[in-house]
Amino acid sequence: MEEDVVVWYHDVANRSFFYSKQHDRSKTWLRMNDFPDEPLYTLHANGCEVHFDDLPKPWTVKFYDD
């Protein structure tokens, strides 16, 4: 099974949040947490949350400096 490539971009209003141009911003976003006290990332999708430390291989996070 091939995984989808997803690129996450910084939200200009809040540097802890990222959005994907492939998904509805109001329903799907990625948050960078207070690591190591919390998991590194939380994915919010359609009202659900998934916490994880490692991004799936086909995902990329673009920081302002990239």
N, C-alpha and C positions, 0 to 999 in steps of 0.2 A: 504494500500500500504506500503510495507516494504522499508525502505531507505537503501542505500548502506553504508557500513562502509568504511570510508576513513581515512587513517593515513597520516598526513603531516609531513615531515622531513625537518630540516634546510638545506638550501643550504650552503655548506661550504665556498663559495665565498662571500656570502652576508647574514648576520644574519637576515635581514628583510624579506627574501624570504624563502618560503617553497615549497617543491615539493612532489608529491605523486608517489609512485612506480607503482600505478595502471594507471597512465595517462602519456602521452607524455610530458616531461619537457619543450619542446620548444613551446607547445601550451597551457598548463595548469599549473598555479602556484598560490600560495596564498601569498599575501604580508601583513605584519603587518605594519600598518600606524602609524602616529604621533597622537595617541589618547591622550587626548580627543578633540583635534582640528579637527581631521578627524575621520571617522569611523574606528574602530579597525582593520578590515580586508578588503582587496579587493581581490576577486577571479577573475583571468584572465583566460578565457577559450575560445579558438578559436576566439580570437580577440574581445571578449566582456568583460566588467567589471561589477561586482556586488559588491556593498559595503554593509557591515553589521557589527554589533558589537558582536553578539552572534553566535557561531558556531552551525551548526545543530547538534543535539544530537549524531548521529552516527559518527561524525568526531572527530579525536584526533590530537592535535598538539604536536609533540615530539621535545622538546628542547634539546640542546647538553647535558645538565645535566641529562636528563631522561635516 
